[in-house]
């Protein structure tokens, strides 16, 4: 934004406290017209609080906000929407059983003679789709759309409400590389048309490729705003964390040992009875990390749930340390040395209403030293929790705090700490760094690599190609429920892997 161009959004000295926690501490920020402005920061740095203030979900304690030069203080999301601010949340706010057009108009339905005027809405949606290159079938059911297309629906919802300031919260978290580039083209087109975009992300490579300016928050304060041409991934990571960060974990070559996990002909159904894991064979040995790469929706979620005892198996066999554990319960699997970092930490990883200490012993609460006979040993639980909180840098005022009060990244560290502290024979790690900052990512990668070096077999499932290439020793590609390629990470590059997970055939060596 040039000095002569007035800001569309101007934030001055904005402050917000939650009890003793200073979430936003005197934040200054300006967003220009037609600008893509990236917002970076560690988990708990204040990004979400700031965006919730802008969208009317939280009231600030102090400071001023000017929107197009006028004072702006929303009391709810409806105020923000009327003022032209739209927000696309990381977890989509769509109704799966509604069509695209029904989702887009929900809450601002056009009417004609007291009835819903869907033909007019459909025509308006077609105009928006064509104008911004967001091609979507208006009559398709949302549940039938890939995640990348669902995200387009969310953006269309905001544009339909005439938003000219768009907040995109972790918009690439569930997208494959081709979908990410399509999203960036849409963002560039919106910016060229005069829309302003606030882009929240932990992915430094993406920020540098698409943003006009990058503002970094640390512990509730702005530590700097830079242009991508004047920054690198390393310099941004250092600004975020306040220290140098290893973006690639240094690890010794793998020394695979005995076979720990063997999967033969596994077939798994989804909720609608369709085959989504279709005859998968794979092995993982102790002392190696096997990465599973694929675009979300190709069966990896159901595969992991079947291996972790959360979904029934239709056909096939799962063998762990020579024991047939096909269809075993999570408790039986834990007793056989299996740890599971689930991709959905809220649904499967934590009891949000329970304390941090209780969550850290969820799978061992009834065993020594945490229990003796029918009595819980609370001092032992809290001492153990305090040790893990320190080792994994979990930002919390107390181990007695509810898990729900932690930021998403700190919740993830709790799950990782609990599962790795069990010293597993087999670690199933599904999206272990989703939604966490670069500092926490570095920590989690180091801990997973240390588990491998201690002899654990690790099955790593990730939508992050950089993560797979950096951490895994061997890669499997899953496409439409089948393993379609096996690769050595030393012989594959990011571009080739991106093509393979999108369904391309592996080029022949001849």
Secondary structure, 3 states (H helix, E strand, C coil): CCCCCCEEEEEEEEEEEECCEEEEEEEEEEEECCCEEEEEECCCCCHHHHHHHHCCCCCCCEEEEEECCEECCCCCHHHHHHCCEEEECCCCCCCCCCEHHHHHHCCCCCEECCEECHHHHHHHHHHHHHHHCCCCCCCCEHHHCCHHHHHHHHHHHHHHCCCCEEEEECCCCCCCHHHHHHHHHHHHHHHHCCCEEEEECCCHHHHHHHCCEEEEEECCEEEEEECHHHCCHHHHHHHHHCCCCCCCCCCCCCCCCCEEEEEEEEEEECCCCCEEEEEEEEEEECCEEEEEECCCCCCHHHHHHHHCCCCCCCEEEEEECCEECCCCCHHHHHHCCEEEECCCHHHHHCCCCCEHHHHHCCCCCCCCCCEECCEECHHHHHHHHHHHHHHCCCCCCCCCCEHHHCCHHHHHHHHHHHHHHCCCCEEEEECCCCCCCHHHHHHHHHHHHHHHHCCCEEEEEECCHHHHHHHCCEEEEEECCEEEEEEEHHHCCHHHHHHHHCCCCCCCCC
